[in-house]
Amino acid sequence: MGHAVGDVDDIDFDDLTSPRLTDVQRQILEFTEARRVEFDIEAMMSEAVEQAGADDLDDTDGFGRRLATHVAAIEADEGLTQLTRSSLRQRVVRLLRNRLSLVELIKRYPEIESIEIEKPFIVVGMPRSGTTHLVNLIAADPRRRALPYWESQDPIPARGQGPDISGVDPRYARAKSEHDALMASAPVVAAMHDRFPEAIEEEVELLDLDLAAYVLEWHARVPDWRDYYLALDQHRHYAYLKKVLQALTFLRGPRTWVLKSPQHCEQLGPLMATFPDATIAFTHRDPVAVVQSAITMMAYSDRLRRTSIDPGWLLDYWSDRVHRLLGACVRDRDLVPAERSIDISFHHLGGNEMPLLEQLYQRGGVELTPKVRGRLQQYLEGNPRGKHGRIRYDLQRHFGISPDELRGRFGFYFDRFDVHPE
């Protein structure tokens, strides 16, 4: 890893598939591998109950079954380091704690469930297709409510846990110290997907309070969970997502949301049933760029997450996964009315954002005031794409496949949308 992240140089991974760990990374692994992490559901549950000061999980719709399936899928992945098992265990406890706190909050303030989630803007597209750039840009409109990373990880405050004397929310403080630790152990992550506490995150993280999202697939190798998730009736779970958004709207304004997630590509039916007055911005990019970026990022993270790196597995799984997501998007694109949506090609982003936003706002029936326009312009000037350095990808060297060969699997997508091969 020859480059500091501050450089806007290219970042080249000469050790992607046989990593040379830094001393810090080696020490972290030696320390954490010494003790096996156990996933005992009752123990995790009682930790969550203690943290929440509440014990009603609202298990009316098979939540306990989903929890057991979720944990079994993690346990079936034998290649995880104890470091990862530990963070996934913490994640389960955190999801349970937030679910408990949500049930309690709604009991105290039942009016939460009648809050309108009006006219959201929803960005739908693959990872690395410009969704992050776009959603952060729209979130610069002060009338819009977005989901920052710190809040996505801990959406509902535990009872009695409010901001401190300086006004800092303990949930924010936790996210900040975790981020500082990550930057010390794996700084190049910033060039790929920097999850600083204020960065806008995907609301499928909230859906996972219901253990019904594809999120776990990004953390572990869980084909069983993928199949289970794909078989769920997502109308129910997207309704749950809406309930979490209502609670967040109750906790702090403004009321009108900008949302985003690649998962929505394969859930456009439930998405539109849940948010019928949404305006959708679809982003489109050469799937080769999407897959190579995702699997390079995964392979790099796997030096700490897994006991070995299997480039062939990553290529097979994620090219299939992107294929499924894009196949569903092509199949269901027409469920979103043309007058309530726009299609944005990646090659049109980067300098052409304002006209695209004007179109989006117009279709959403929202005025783009001079003040808001100024804010958006300011965001664009301060956040050029790739400001953390661009990564040099090498599919052939690292994954044994040529871009053209991979691209050949996605003809159906190029036929349907305005996408340029990169």
C-alpha positions in Angstrom: 0.0 0.0 0.0 2.3 2.7 -1.2 0.2 5.8 -0.7 -1.1 7.9 2.1 -4.8 8.5 1.8 -4.3 12.3 1.7 -2.7 12.0 -1.7 -5.0 12.3 -4.6 -2.7 9.8 -6.3 -4.0 6.6 -7.6 -4.1 3.9 -5.0 -2.7 0.6 -6.2 -3.1 -2.7 -4.4 -0.1 -4.7 -5.0 -0.9 -7.0 -2.1 -4.7 -7.3 -2.5 -4.9 -11.1 -2.6 -1.9 -11.8 -0.4 -1.9 -9.0 2.1 1.1 -7.6 4.0 -0.4 -6.5 7.3 0.9 -3.5 9.2 2.1 -4.0 12.8 -1.1 -2.4 14.1 -3.2 -4.8 12.1 -1.2 -7.8 13.1 -1.4 -6.8 16.8 -5.2 -6.3 16.6 -5.6 -9.8 15.0 -3.3 -11.6 17.5 -5.1 -10.0 20.4 -8.7 -10.8 19.1 -8.0 -14.3 17.7 -7.1 -15.5 21.2 -10.7 -15.9 22.3 -13.6 -17.4 20.5 -16.7 -15.2 20.3 -20.0 -17.0 21.1 -23.4 -16.2 19.6 -25.7 -17.2 22.3 -29.1 -15.7 21.5 -30.3 -15.6 25.1 -27.1 -13.9 26.3 -27.3 -11.3 23.4 -31.0 -10.7 24.2 -30.3 -10.1 27.9 -27.5 -7.6 27.1 -29.9 -5.7 24.8 -32.6 -5.7 27.5 -30.2 -4.3 30.0 -29.0 -1.6 27.7 -32.5 -0.6 26.6 -34.1 -0.7 30.1 -37.0 -2.4 28.2 -37.9 -5.9 27.3 -40.7 -6.0 24.8 -39.3 -7.1 21.4 -42.7 -7.0 19.6 -42.3 -10.6 18.2 -45.7 -10.7 16.6 -44.5 -11.5 13.0 -41.9 -14.2 13.4 -39.0 -11.9 14.5 -37.6 -14.7 16.7 -37.4 -17.0 13.7 -35.5 -14.3 11.6 -33.1 -13.8 14.5 -32.3 -17.5 14.7 -31.8 -17.7 10.9 -29.6 -14.5 11.0 -27.4 -15.9 13.7 -27.2 -19.4 12.1 -26.1 -17.8 8.8 -23.2 -16.0 10.6 -22.3 -19.2 12.4 -22.2 -21.1 9.1 -19.5 -18.8 7.8 -16.3 -20.6 8.9 -13.8 -18.1 7.5 -14.6 -15.1 9.8 -11.9 -13.8 12.1 -12.9 -13.5 15.8 -12.6 -9.7 15.2 -15.4 -9.9 12.7 -17.5 -12.3 14.8 -17.2 -9.9 17.6 -18.3 -6.9 15.5 -21.2 -8.9 14.1 -22.2 -10.0 17.6 -22.2 -6.4 18.7 -24.2 -5.5 15.7 -26.9 -8.1 16.6 -27.1 -6.8 20.2 -27.3 -3.2 18.9 -30.1 -4.1 16.5 -32.0 -5.8 19.4 -31.4 -2.9 21.7 -32.7 -0.4 19.2 -35.8 -2.5 18.4 -36.6 -2.7 22.1 -36.2 1.1 22.5 -38.4 1.7 19.4 -41.2 -0.5 20.9 -40.9 1.5 24.1 -40.8 4.9 22.4 -44.0 4.1 20.4 -45.8 2.9 23.5 -45.0 6.3 25.2 -45.8 8.3 22.0 -48.3 6.4 19.9 -48.8 9.5 17.7 -45.5 8.5 16.1 -47.3 6.0 13.9 -49.5 8.7 12.4 -46.6 10.9 11.2 -46.7 11.4 7.4 -43.6 10.4 5.5 -44.4 12.8 2.6 -42.9 13.0 -0.8 -39.5 11.5 -0.1 -36.8 11.5 -2.7 -35.3 8.0 -3.0 -32.0 7.3 -4.8 -31.9 3.8 -6.2 -28.8 2.3 -7.9 -25.8 0.1 -7.5 -23.0 0.8 -5.1 -20.4 3.0 -6.7 -22.9 4.3 -9.3 -23.0 7.8 -7.9 -25.7 7.2 -5.3 -23.6 8.4 -2.4 -22.6 11.6 -4.2 -26.2 12.2 -5.2 -27.8 11.6 -1.8 -25.2 13.7 0.0 -25.8 16.5 -2.5 -29.6 16.4 -2.0 -29.1 16.2 1.8 -27.4 19.6 1.5 -31.0 21.0 1.0 -31.7 22.0 4.6 -35.4 21.1 4.1 -34.5 17.5 3.7 -34.0 14.9 6.4 -31.3 12.3 5.7 -29.9 9.4 7.7 -26.3 10.1 8.8 -24.1 7.0 9.6 -24.1 7.7 13.4 -27.9 7.6 13.5 -28.2 4.6 11.2 -26.2 2.6 13.6 -28.1 3.7 16.7 -31.4 5.2 15.5 -33.3 5.2 18.8 -31.8 6.6 21.9 -31.8 4.3 24.9 -34.0 5.6 27.7 -32.1 8.1 29.9 -29.3 8.5 27.3 -29.6 12.1 26.1 -27.0 14.6 24.9 -24.4 15.6 27.4 -23.8 19.1 28.8 -22.1 20.2 25.6 -25.1 19.0 23.5 -23.3 16.0 22.0 -25.5 12.9 21.5 -23.7 9.8 23.0 -24.7 7.9 19.9 -22.7 10.4 17.8 -19.7 10.2 20.2 -19.6 6.4 19.9 -19.7 6.5 16.1 -16.9 9.1 16.1 -14.6 7.1 18.3 -15.2 3.9 16.2 -14.4 5.9 13.1 -11.2 7.2 14.6 -10.1 3.6 15.4 -10.9 2.4 11.9 -8.8 5.2 10.4 -5.9 4.1 12.5 -6.2 0.4 11.5 -7.3 0.6 7.8 -6.9 4.2 6.5 -7.4 3.3 2.8 -11.0 2.6 3.5 -11.6 6.4 3.2 -10.8 6.2 -0.5 -13.4 3.5 -1.0 -16.3 4.2 1.3 -15.6 6.6 4.1 -18.2 6.1 6.8 -17.5 9.2 8.9 -20.2 9.8 11.4 -22.0 12.5 9.3 -21.8 10.6 6.0 -25.3 9.7 4.7 -26.0 6.0 5.2 -28.6 3.6 3.7 -31.9 3.2 5.5 -31.8 -0.6 5.0 -29.7 -0.4 8.1 -33.0 0.6 9.8 -34.8 -2.2 8.1 -32.4 -4.5 9.9 -34.0 -3.7 13.2 -36.6 -6.1 11.7 -33.8 -8.4 10.5 -35.1 -8.3 7.0 -32.4 -6.6 4.8 -29.6 -7.7 2.6 -27.0 -5.9 4.8 -25.5 -9.0 6.3 -24.3 -10.0 2.9 -21.8 -7.2 3.0 -20.3 -8.3 6.3 -20.1 -12.1 5.9 -20.5 -14.9 3.3 -24.1 -15.8 3.9 -25.8 -17.3 0.9 -28.4 -18.9 3.2 -29.3 -15.5 4.5 -29.6 -14.1 1.0 -32.0 -16.8 0.0 -34.0 -16.4 3.2 -34.2 -12.6 2.8 -35.2 -12.9 -0.9 -38.1 -15.1 0.1 -39.5 -12.7 2.7 -42.6 -10.6 2.0 -41.0 -7.3 2.0 -44.2 -5.3 2.0 -44.4 -6.1 5.7 -40.8 -5.2 6.3 -40.8 -2.0 4.3 -43.9 -1.0 6.4 -41.6 -1.5 9.5 -38.9 0.6 7.9 -41.5 3.4 7.5 -42.3 3.1 11.2 -38.6 3.6 12.1 -38.5 6.7 9.8 -41.6 8.0 11.6 -39.8 7.6 14.9 -36.8 9.4 13.6 -38.9 12.2 12.2 -40.5 12.5 15.7 -37.1 12.6 17.4 -35.7 15.4 15.1 -36.7 17.2 12.0 -37.0 18.2 9.2 -39.9 15.9 8.0 -39.1 15.3 4.4 -36.7 12.5 3.6 -34.0 11.8 1.1 -33.3 8.0 1.1 -31.1 5.6 -0.8 -30.1 2.0 -1.1 -29.1 -0.5 -3.8 -31.4 -3.0 -2.2 -34.4 -1.1 -3.4 -33.5 -2.2 -7.0 -34.9 -5.7 -6.2 -37.7 -4.4 -4.0 -39.4 -1.7 -6.1 -42.8 -3.2 -5.6 -42.7 -2.9 -1.7 -40.8 0.4 -2.0 -43.6 2.0 -4.1 -46.4 0.4 -2.0 -44.9 1.9 1.1 -43.9 5.3 -0.3 -46.5 5.9 -3.1 -45.7 9.6 -3.4 -41.9 9.2 -3.6 -39.9 10.5 -6.5 -37.1 8.1 -7.5 -33.7 8.9 -9.0 -32.3 5.8 -10.6 -28.5 5.8 -11.1 -26.9 3.6 -13.8 -23.3 2.6 -14.4 -21.3 0.0 -16.2 -21.8 -3.1 -14.0 -18.1 -3.9 -14.5 -17.1 -0.7 -12.6 -19.7 -1.6 -9.9 -18.5 -5.2 -9.4 -14.8 -4.5 -9.6 -15.1 -1.7 -7.1 -17.2 -3.8 -4.7 -15.1 -6.9 -4.8 -11.8 -4.9 -4.5 -13.2 -3.1 -1.4 -14.4 -6.5 0.0 -11.0 -8.2 -0.7 -9.1 -5.3 1.0 -11.4 -5.4 4.0 -11.1 -9.2 4.2 -7.4 -8.9 5.3 -8.9 -8.1 8.8 -12.3 -9.7 8.4 -11.4 -13.2 7.3 -8.8 -15.9 7.8 -8.2 -16.0 4.0 -9.0 -14.1 0.9 -10.8 -15.9 -1.9 -11.0 -13.7 -4.9 -12.8 -16.3 -7.0 -15.6 -16.5 -4.4 -15.9 -12.8 -4.3 -16.1 -12.5 -8.1 -18.7 -15.3 -8.4 -20.9 -14.2 -5.6 -21.0 -10.4 -6.3 -21.3 -10.6 -10.0 -24.3 -12.9 -9.4 -25.6 -10.5 -6.7 -25.3 -7.5 -8.9 -26.9 -9.5 -11.8 -29.9 -10.3 -9.6 -30.3 -6.6 -8.4 -30.0 -5.2 -11.9 -32.3 -8.0 -13.4 -35.0 -7.0 -10.9 -34.5 -3.3 -11.7 -34.9 -3.9 -15.4 -38.0 -6.1 -14.7 -39.7 -3.7 -12.3 -38.5 -0.3 -13.5 -42.0 0.5 -14.9 -43.6 0.1 -11.5 -42.3 3.6 -10.9 -44.2 6.1 -13.1 -42.0 8.0 -15.6 -43.3 11.3 -14.3 -42.2 10.5 -10.8 -38.7 9.4 -11.6 -35.5 10.1 -13.5 -32.7 7.9 -14.8 -29.2 9.3 -14.3 -26.3 7.8 -16.2 -23.0 7.8 -14.3 -21.2 9.4 -17.2 -23.6 12.4 -16.9 -22.7 13.0 -13.2 -19.7 15.2 -12.5 -20.4 18.7 -13.5 -23.9 18.2 -14.8 -25.6 17.7 -11.4 -27.7 20.9 -11.3 -29.8 20.3 -14.4 -30.4 16.7 -13.2 -31.5 18.0 -9.8 -33.8 20.6 -11.4 -35.5 17.7 -13.2 -35.8 15.6 -10.0 -37.2 18.5 -8.0 -39.6 19.4 -10.8 -40.9 15.8 -11.0 -41.2 15.7 -7.2 -43.3 18.9 -7.3 -40.7 20.7 -5.0 -39.5 24.2 -5.5 -35.8 24.7 -5.9 -35.4 28.0 -4.2 -32.3 30.3 -4.9 -31.2 29.7 -1.3 -31.3 25.9 -1.6 -29.7 26.1 -5.1 -26.8 28.0 -3.4 -26.4 25.3 -0.8 -26.3 22.6 -3.4 -23.8 24.5 -5.5 -21.6 25.0 -2.4 -21.7 21.2 -1.7 -20.7 20.4 -5.3 -17.7 22.8 -5.1 -16.5 21.4 -1.8 -17.0 17.7 -2.7 -15.6 16.9 -6.1 -15.8 13.1 -6.9 -12.8 11.1 -6.0 -11.3 13.6 -3.7 -9.8 10.9 -1.5 -7.7 9.5 -4.4 -8.8 7.2 -7.2 -8.2 3.5 -7.0 -6.5 1.6 -9.8 -8.5 -1.6 -10.3 -7.1 -4.7 -12.0 -9.7 -7.3 -12.5 -7.5 -9.6 -14.6 -4.6 -9.6 -12.1 -6.6 -9.9 -8.9 -9.7 -11.8 -10.0 -8.7 -13.6 -13.2 -11.4 -12.2 -15.5 -11.2 -9.5 -18.1 -13.6 -6.5 -18.0 -15.2 -7.5 -21.3 -15.8 -11.1 -20.2 -17.6 -9.8 -17.1 -19.5 -7.1 -19.0 -20.8 -9.9 -21.3 -23.0 -11.1 -18.5 -24.9 -7.9 -18.4 -26.1 -7.3 -21.9 -29.8 -7.1 -20.8 -28.9 -4.0 -18.7 -27.1 -2.2 -21.4 -30.1 -2.9 -23.7 -32.4 -1.2 -21.3 -30.6 1.9 -20.0 -28.1 4.5 -21.2 -24.9 3.0 -19.8 -21.4 3.4 -21.3 -18.8 0.7 -20.9 -15.9 2.1 -18.9 
